[in-house]
Amino acid sequence: MIDREKVLAVLRRRFPGASDMDTAAAANAIVGLDEEWREVDCTDLRELMDRLRSGHEFRLLERFPGQR
């Protein structure tokens, strides 16, 4: 389970100009993702393509080296 307070801390650090109401809404949305989304640990692109064709939806995130 995602710790909502940790999510709030990250959002406040990343978006210092955002209002408390905006960061709270974003944290609520992120914490609620547990029910619908999960991290996929798969490097087999064929398997991922098969899942995509069968109706699975994916969101791809990338973190650039050296960026926080």
FENPE-V372028 format. One record per backbone hydrogen bond with DSSP energy under -0.5 kcal/mol. NH is the residue of the N-H (numbers start at 1). CO is the residue of the C=O. If there is no record, write none. Layout:
# FENPE-V372028
NH CO
NH CO
This chain:
# FENPE-V372028
4 2
7 3
8 4
9 5
10 6
11 7
12 8
13 9
14 10
15 11
18 15
23 19
24 20
25 21
26 22
27 23
28 24
29 25
30 26
31 27
32 28
33 30
34 31
35 32
36 33
37 33
41 39
42 40
45 43
48 44
49 45
50 46
51 47
52 48
53 49
54 50
55 52
56 51
64 62
67 64
